[in-house]
Amino acid sequence: MSSHDASGQMEPAGDPGPDLTDIASLARAVCGSAFALVHRPGAPLSGLVPPGLSPRDVAALGHLAGAAALVVPDLTRDRRTADLSAVTGPPALRFYAGIALPGLDGRPFGTLCVLDPEARPEGLTVREAEGLAALARQAARDLRLARALAEARADRDDLRSITEAAPALIAALDRDEVCRFANGNFARWFGFAPHEVVGRPLRAIVGEAFYAARQPLLARAFAGETVSFESPHPDADGRHALVRYVPHRGPDGAVADLHFLGVDVTADKEARAALADSALKFRAIAESLPQMVWSTLPDGYHDYYNTRWYEFTGMPEGSTDGEGWNAIFHPDEQPEAWRRWRHSLATGELYEIEYRLRRHDGVYRWVLGRAMPIRDPATGAIERWFGTCTDIDDQVRARETLAQRREALEAEVADRTAALAEANARLTAEIEERARIEEALRQSQKMEAVGQLTGGIAHDFNNLLTGIVGSLDLMQARINEGRTQNLTRYAGLAMASAQRAAALTHRLLAFARRQPLEARAVDVNRLVSSMDELLRRTLGERVQLEVVVAGGLWLTLCDPNQLENAILNLAINARDAMPEGGRLTIETANAHLDDSYVSSEIGVRAGQYVCICVSDTGSGMPPEVIARAFDPFFTTKPMGEGTGLGLSMIYGFAKQSDGHVRIYSEVGAGTTVKLYLPRHRGRIADEPAPQTGLPVPRAEHGETVLVVEDDATVRALIGETLTELGYRVIEAPDGPTGLRLLEAPGRIDLVVTDVGLPGLNGRRMIDEALAARPGLRVLFITGYAENAAFGNGHLSPGMRMITKPFAIDAFAAKVRAMIEPGLD
């Protein structure tokens, strides 16, 4: 809330102003009333106030007052006041007299009033009314005076704030050279606090030496002259101030005092010195350059050329400033040069162009004109342009000569190119003929390798088929004659040959890296230790076996059965290389194959491996045998004593397991084979021991098995086997048929499917069927595992694999284990 001051302006709300209690007390005494008060809207009441008088009643009573004293003899009888709470209730006021406090513009800004609980029909006497009016005028004068004093204090405070904020030295000296005002910068410049300077003579502030130097300047200033000079700091610390003595005249026109103004120009002096030094260096560099150097203002106005320019053009100094250089500029290049120059001025981009300038002898020579802008580091605004003109007339003429020679050369090259094209055609024909001959040779070598491979396979398989076919022929003859003796023996011979054929197939698949591997975490130390008895039985008494296992050996991820087979094959090879006996050592160790090692090995990755090292003291191998040791059907053993697939199988197993195998051997010094398998950071899972001699498990709850197999014979055998075991069998000849059966409703407890189905293979069929049957259990049958079918080589939960050929009891046990809850 606010009120008007004496000039009609609003006073700040809450401003208490002067204490008018004495005015109110005098009014109470003059009028003989119980209460008297001064009311100003927005300010506290002054005087003796009736108890319980509300602000609303005070405002209502204040509005009654006018320029002359207004008297209400009985408040209860006046319609303007009869309903006031101060009248109808406590303090039960009855008498009121009030007068407005006049402002200079005639508008009131408060009220002086007297109140009494007793009615006064006679009102105020003339003397009481005059006294009340006089007191009102006094109160108005007091308020105006307080306001003027407050404004003066505010002006003084504003002046102090301005001078303290100004980056200057400000002071005022009277005629006696005594400082009567100083800001903080002035005081600190001379080593004083602001309150220590005011009232002190200038001589005492600046010191005798400084005062002596300034006394003539002070005399000139007090004489009415404004004096300016540059002054060093009293401490001679390198700082300087630009000082002005400004005389201030009084009402009589005489100089009453001096105003002291000073600005610290130390930074400006240093900047000017640095600029002068920079300009000196620029001129020294510009004059030392062999090029013509020039500079312009930001708008492109040329204001500097070095001596080389004037020597080249022969123009008088200063005659080419601005656009005067246009006179020596070849007319043909002027439009393009001006276009580029205006573009650079507008965008700040680098200026570069070739044009001709007239030399002092009147000859036009080609020059390369370049200019770049120099920008303000803070704002990025262009401050100047610096440019050069380099005489390139010799280069331009050489370039023209070179262009002429190039045309002649291109014609000569065209002739030579035609001749070379003809020669190249002949050479291409010869290369194609040579490539045809080399391809024929490679094909011949490939057919020789295929012949060796198929010959070895045919030899071994013909031997095995002879045993199978011969046994079956004898069984057929005995059955036709009605004789049953020896049937079991002939069946056993056929089964043995078939199992040997299956083993040969597995070796071929291992060599081709297509055998199905059931990889799991393997503790190689435990596996090697478990083979101790088998190895000793295989090696015989002449060979001494030594097993050295490493402490803290890492786990590896591989098929443990294939690893056992690989170690057994290496042991047998070592035994055969030591016909007179010897020592076989099997060691395990952690190994790291670094980049330098694998750089010389194809398909081997650097990293951590588990190493199984098998060493013998046998006859060893020459380098040419080592080079072919992993070739299929290559063997140094006599005919019929080896297939030549043992080391091939080990090589294929190692590569399929992401490992590596290496042979070290010397004739007469024995052989060492190192098998590297990658480290596995998972945990090992204990495998239940296989149970033998148990009856073939049968169906227990009428389970349904879907058999998907494209080979009708195999499909029929599997179906009959499962049917005899009590299962309900559904057969499908291909993947699409199997998928339709799986997507149809109905019970299917297990799917037995071949992996290598034509078209939609077994794995893709199962992947698509899982959307309809997410909990589906699957037994895959495979002759070899394709990477495309099994991704990273691991099967999902609820999926298992069995390899062809398989025993019926093993197949039945696997089916039962997958169907029976808790066995999978």
Secondary structure as the mmCIF struct_conf table of DSSP 4:
data_model
#
loop_
_struct_conf.conf_type_id
_struct_conf.id
_struct_conf.beg_label_comp_id
_struct_conf.beg_label_asym_id
_struct_conf.beg_label_seq_id
_struct_conf.end_label_comp_id
_struct_conf.end_label_asym_id
_struct_conf.end_label_seq_id
STRN STRN1 SER A 3 HIS A 4
TURN_TY1_P TURN_TY1_P1 ALA A 6 SER A 7
BEND BEND1 GLY A 8 GLY A 8
HELX_LH_PP_P HELX_LH_PP_P1 GLN A 9 GLN A 9
STRN STRN2 MET A 10 GLU A 11
HELX_LH_PP_P HELX_LH_PP_P2 PRO A 12 PRO A 12
TURN_TY1_P TURN_TY1_P2 ALA A 13 GLY A 14
BEND BEND2 PRO A 18 PRO A 18
HELX_RH_AL_P HELX_RH_AL_P1 THR A 21 CYS A 31
TURN_TY1_P TURN_TY1_P3 GLY A 32 GLY A 32
BEND BEND3 ALA A 34 ALA A 34
STRN STRN3 PHE A 35 HIS A 39
TURN_TY1_P TURN_TY1_P4 PRO A 41 GLY A 42
BEND BEND4 ALA A 43 ALA A 43
STRN STRN4 SER A 46 LEU A 48
HELX_LH_PP_P HELX_LH_PP_P3 VAL A 49 PRO A 50
TURN_TY1_P TURN_TY1_P5 PRO A 51 GLY A 52
HELX_RH_AL_P HELX_RH_AL_P2 PRO A 55 GLY A 62
TURN_TY1_P TURN_TY1_P6 HIS A 63 LEU A 64
BEND BEND5 ALA A 67 ALA A 68
STRN STRN5 LEU A 70 VAL A 72
BEND BEND6 PRO A 73 PRO A 73
HELX_RH_3T_P HELX_RH_3T_P1 LEU A 75 ARG A 77
TURN_TY1_P TURN_TY1_P7 ARG A 79 ASP A 83
HELX_RH_AL_P HELX_RH_AL_P3 SER A 85 THR A 88
BEND BEND7 GLY A 89 GLY A 89
TURN_TY1_P TURN_TY1_P8 PRO A 90 PRO A 91
STRN STRN6 PHE A 95 PRO A 102
HELX_LH_PP_P HELX_LH_PP_P4 GLY A 103 GLY A 103
TURN_TY1_P TURN_TY1_P9 LEU A 104 ASP A 105
BEND BEND8 GLY A 106 GLY A 106
STRN STRN7 PRO A 108 ASP A 116
BEND BEND9 PRO A 117 GLU A 118
TURN_TY1_P TURN_TY1_P10 PRO A 121 GLU A 122
HELX_RH_AL_P HELX_RH_AL_P4 VAL A 126 ALA A 165
BEND BEND10 ALA A 166 ALA A 168
STRN STRN8 LEU A 169 ASP A 174
TURN_TY1_P TURN_TY1_P11 ARG A 175 ASP A 176
STRN STRN9 VAL A 178 VAL A 178
STRN STRN10 CYS A 179 ALA A 182
HELX_RH_AL_P HELX_RH_AL_P5 GLY A 184 TRP A 189
TURN_TY1_P TURN_TY1_P12 PHE A 190 GLY A 191
HELX_RH_AL_P HELX_RH_AL_P6 PRO A 194 VAL A 197
TURN_TY1_P TURN_TY1_P13 VAL A 198 GLY A 199
BEND BEND11 ARG A 200 ARG A 200
STRN STRN11 PRO A 201 PRO A 201
HELX_RH_AL_P HELX_RH_AL_P7 LEU A 202 VAL A 206
HELX_RH_AL_P HELX_RH_AL_P8 GLU A 208 PHE A 222
TURN_TY1_P TURN_TY1_P14 ALA A 223 GLY A 224
STRN STRN12 VAL A 227 PRO A 232
TURN_TY1_P TURN_TY1_P15 PRO A 234 ASP A 235
BEND BEND12 ASP A 237 GLY A 238
STRN STRN13 HIS A 240 ARG A 249
TURN_TY1_P TURN_TY1_P16 PRO A 251 ASP A 252
BEND BEND13 GLY A 253 ALA A 254
STRN STRN14 VAL A 255 ASP A 264
HELX_RH_AL_P HELX_RH_AL_P9 THR A 266 SER A 288
BEND BEND14 LEU A 289 GLN A 291
STRN STRN15 MET A 292 THR A 296
TURN_TY1_P TURN_TY1_P17 PRO A 298 ASP A 299
STRN STRN16 HIS A 302 TYR A 305
HELX_RH_AL_P HELX_RH_AL_P10 THR A 307 THR A 313
HELX_LH_PP_P HELX_LH_PP_P5 MET A 315 PRO A 316
TURN_TY1_P TURN_TY1_P18 GLU A 317 ASP A 321
STRN STRN17 GLY A 322 GLY A 322
TURN_TY1_P TURN_TY1_P19 GLU A 323 GLU A 323
HELX_RH_3T_P HELX_RH_3T_P2 GLY A 324 ILE A 328
STRN STRN18 PHE A 329 PHE A 329
TURN_TY1_P TURN_TY1_P20 PRO A 331 GLU A 333
HELX_RH_AL_P HELX_RH_AL_P11 GLN A 334 THR A 347
HELX_LH_PP_P HELX_LH_PP_P6 GLU A 349 LEU A 350
STRN STRN19 TYR A 351 ARG A 358
TURN_TY1_P TURN_TY1_P21 HIS A 360 ASP A 361
BEND BEND15 GLY A 362 GLY A 362
STRN STRN20 TYR A 364 ARG A 375
TURN_TY1_P TURN_TY1_P22 PRO A 377 THR A 379
STRN STRN21 ILE A 382 ASP A 391
HELX_RH_AL_P HELX_RH_AL_P12 ASP A 393 GLU A 481
TURN_TY1_P TURN_TY1_P23 GLY A 482 GLY A 482
TURN_TY1_P TURN_TY1_P24 GLN A 485 ASN A 486
HELX_RH_AL_P HELX_RH_AL_P13 LEU A 487 PHE A 511
TURN_TY1_P TURN_TY1_P25 ALA A 512 ARG A 513
BEND BEND16 GLN A 515 GLN A 515
STRN STRN22 ARG A 520 VAL A 522
HELX_RH_AL_P HELX_RH_AL_P14 VAL A 524 SER A 530
TURN_TY1_P TURN_TY1_P26 MET A 531 MET A 531
HELX_RH_AL_P HELX_RH_AL_P15 ASP A 532 LEU A 539
TURN_TY1_P TURN_TY1_P27 GLU A 541 ARG A 542
STRN STRN23 VAL A 543 VAL A 548
HELX_LH_PP_P HELX_LH_PP_P7 VAL A 549 ALA A 550
TURN_TY1_P TURN_TY1_P28 GLY A 551 GLY A 552
HELX_LH_PP_P HELX_LH_PP_P8 LEU A 553 TRP A 554
STRN STRN24 LEU A 555 CYS A 558
HELX_RH_AL_P HELX_RH_AL_P16 PRO A 560 ASP A 576
TURN_TY1_P TURN_TY1_P29 ALA A 577 ALA A 577
TURN_TY1_P TURN_TY1_P30 PRO A 579 GLU A 580
STRN STRN25 GLY A 582 LEU A 593
HELX_RH_AL_P HELX_RH_AL_P17 ASP A 595 VAL A 598
TURN_TY1_P TURN_TY1_P31 SER A 599 SER A 600
BEND BEND17 GLU A 601 GLU A 601
TURN_TY1_P TURN_TY1_P32 ILE A 602 GLY A 603
STRN STRN26 GLY A 607 ASP A 616
BEND BEND18 GLY A 618 GLY A 618
HELX_RH_AL_P HELX_RH_AL_P18 PRO A 623 ARG A 628
TURN_TY1_P TURN_TY1_P33 ALA A 629 PHE A 630
BEND BEND19 ASP A 631 ASP A 631
TURN_TY1_P TURN_TY1_P34 PRO A 632 PHE A 633
BEND BEND20 THR A 636 LYS A 637
HELX_LH_PP_P HELX_LH_PP_P9 PRO A 638 PRO A 638
TURN_TY1_P TURN_TY1_P35 MET A 639 GLY A 640
BEND BEND21 GLU A 641 GLU A 641
BEND BEND22 GLY A 644 GLY A 644
HELX_RH_AL_P HELX_RH_AL_P19 GLY A 646 GLN A 656
TURN_TY1_P TURN_TY1_P36 SER A 657 ASP A 658
STRN STRN27 HIS A 660 GLU A 666
TURN_TY1_P TURN_TY1_P37 VAL A 667 ALA A 669
STRN STRN28 GLY A 670 HIS A 680
BEND BEND23 GLY A 682 GLY A 682
HELX_LH_PP_P HELX_LH_PP_P10 ASP A 686 GLN A 691
BEND BEND24 GLY A 693 GLY A 693
HELX_LH_PP_P HELX_LH_PP_P11 LEU A 694 PRO A 697
BEND BEND25 GLU A 700 HIS A 701
STRN STRN29 THR A 704 VAL A 708
BEND BEND26 ASP A 710 ASP A 710
HELX_RH_AL_P HELX_RH_AL_P20 ALA A 712 GLU A 724
TURN_TY1_P TURN_TY1_P38 LEU A 725 GLY A 726
STRN STRN30 ARG A 728 ALA A 732
BEND BEND27 PRO A 733 ASP A 734
HELX_RH_AL_P HELX_RH_AL_P21 GLY A 735 GLU A 743
BEND BEND28 ALA A 744 GLY A 746
BEND BEND29 ASP A 749 ASP A 749
STRN STRN31 LEU A 750 ASP A 754
BEND BEND30 VAL A 755 VAL A 755
BEND BEND31 PRO A 758 LEU A 760
HELX_RH_AL_P HELX_RH_AL_P22 GLY A 762 ALA A 769
TURN_TY1_P TURN_TY1_P39 LEU A 770 ALA A 772
TURN_TY1_P TURN_TY1_P40 PRO A 774 GLY A 775
STRN STRN32 VAL A 778 THR A 782
BEND BEND32 GLY A 783 TYR A 784
HELX_RH_AL_P HELX_RH_AL_P23 ASN A 787 PHE A 790
TURN_TY1_P TURN_TY1_P41 GLY A 791 GLY A 793
HELX_LH_PP_P HELX_LH_PP_P12 LEU A 795 SER A 796
TURN_TY1_P TURN_TY1_P42 PRO A 797 GLY A 798
STRN STRN33 MET A 799 THR A 803
BEND BEND33 LYS A 804 PRO A 805
HELX_RH_AL_P HELX_RH_AL_P24 ILE A 808 ILE A 819
BEND BEND34 GLU A 820 GLU A 820
TURN_TY1_P TURN_TY1_P43 PRO A 821 LEU A 823
#
